[in-house]
Amino acid sequence: MPLSLSPYVGALILATVISVGVASYGWQYRDEPTGWWFVALSLSAGGWALFEAFYLLADSASVRLLWFVLILIPAEAAVFFTLLFALEIAGYERLVSRRTAALFAVWPTLTVVGAVTNALGLHTLLWESLSFSTTGGITTADVVYGPLFWVDIVYSYVAVGAALVALGIHCLRSRQIYRKQALLLFVAVLVPPIVGAVYLWTPFSPANPIAISFAATSSLLAIGLSRYRILDISPIARDLVIERMADPVIVVDRKGRLADTNPSARALFDVEPSSLGTPVADVFDVEAAEALETGGEIRVVDDNGEARYFEVDRSAVTDGRDAIRGHLHILHDITERRVRERWFRALTENASDLIFVLDADGSVSYLSDSAAQTLGTDEDPSEVQTLARFLHPDDEDAAVETFREAVARPDEDATAELRFRSSTRGWRVFSVRCRNLLDDPVVGGVVVNAHDVTDRRKHEQQLETFANVVSHDLRNPLNVAEGYLELVKEADRPDPDHVERIETAHERMGEIITDVLALARGGTVDEREAVSLDAVATEAWANVDTKSAAFEVAESASFAADRTRLLQLFENLFRNSIEHVGDGVTVTVGRLDDDAGFYVEDDGPGVPPADRPKLFESGFTTANDGTGFGLAIVRTIADAHGWSVGYEDAADAGARFVIRGVERAEGSAQDADAASADDA
């Protein structure tokens, strides 16, 4: 090889090395669509420069002609891959498909075939004449080009021009670092056509300098790879990212590397621009990196030491072929929501009312502490599932209807009165209010507030009973007394029978008033003392007009009670036996075998089965002169102590009233008897 050719050959070899080196560097991006076109473009440029070097090194006309024809293969390929690479990286990947690539490749293929057939002398479409000459050790080609050559030149410049237009638009749309990236791509693609235009106008080298100019293109692309990471997903993702979004935005490529951040994200996490391309795990802490990987929430402590909470909205970034290029993460500040949630939880956990949160299907998602304690459940709300097992069976339909009403009408509260089973106090009546907050981001359910109104309902019933007594039961004896009083006034000498009737009416009113006051006391017993069953029952028997009735205590016991009210309980049970059985009744008091209470029974006929469900209702009586309050008073006193009262048939078919749930007092029955005797 003549020494005078060394500068040209050396330049071509250098261009080849640079292009192949850039292609090998870009090989790590082969999984990206732009990576394939980039590698193909770099290899085509390197092949073009290498074939030009072989052309200059050829030592015969025939070998030189062979390389002259073969040069067209990488040259046409370089133009072809330049167009595809530019369309792909500028965001026009929908135009880059197998069909369009095949269409773009039609002309380059025809050109290569035309060159081969032209060299074989079948036509003169590419060149009409071709000869080689050596002057001063420099080999040149004397070519008279045919029409196909100029058509190929037009095709090449149109293809490269389309690539430049796409990159130019991309450059104008990009911001900051991405505008520099786009501008670098634009300049890299612009260099070869400028060199080619000058060479066509004034040939200035023995070989086509466009091959050497591609070394400059490859060098610029290498800079883009190392500094601006031109093959990352950033150019595409940038169209989805608003630079001035208040929410932090983070873009991660498919390999888990940080591809982009907006100013809000950089300020929040103190991320440097130089961190682009670094694995996410090396940029963020473990919690933040995991949240970006899987979605969820991130807790960040700001410079003032205050915690801020962000919800990660994670979505895939796809190209025009729906291939996933990475993931876009938008962080929504939910700090205020978390504060509201803590406030809501603190409020519900310290409320005395029962508070539940139900899902749209009625499943329990939250139970307040008060609800769990009242209902007697330590289960996780997700395991409770529904409230049906705490509801009274007769109230289940009403509960379902109330829930449906709340769901159907979000702007209105749905209310009802339902019975829930308390773990310590049995069935309790609650005023229930349902509020539809399914759309509330904090609650996300139907809030059920249940307020215990059992005592209020009892008081209301007592007031109603009192009103009935005043309006009816007291009215009757009062009318009798008024009627006989008029007769007394009109008579010169009062009839003793009339006076007796007036006295009886007043006694009757006194009994009714006493019973009503006993009912009105209700409530609960706060102070108790140790009492003896024998002593209290005996004292109560002495307070009642028992006439010829008999009384006995089968077995005594000692327990804690309000002595005064317990006396009332026994007095009413004794009166009930005497009124319904008669003067000859025998009443027995004793301790239950299980030592959990006591009983009062008589030897009468007992209570008919049909009357038993109403025994303890206010105003119910089967006696002609009864008030109907006696057994209701017994139930009220038992409830006040936390006891239960019920009816059973006695062993000899008489009536037997059983009081259970009695708390035994410390010490023996004898001690209680002694204490009772001292008090007396």
PyMOL commands that set and color helices and strands:
alter all, ss='L'
color gray80, all
select helices_A, chain A and resi 3-29+33-57+61-70+72-89+93-95+98-104+106-119+147-173+176-201+210-228+234-240+263-269+273-275+280-283+286-294+335-349+369-375+381-384+388-390+393-408+454-473+475-490+496-521+533-543+563-581+609-614+630-641+669-679
alter helices_A, ss='H'
color red, helices_A
select strands_A, chain A and resi 127-135+138-145+249-253+258-261+296-301+307-318+324-333+354-358+364-367+414-422+426-437+445-452+529-532+550-555+558-561+586-591+597-602+644-649+655-660
alter strands_A, ss='S'
color yellow, strands_A
deselect
rebuild
show_as cartoon
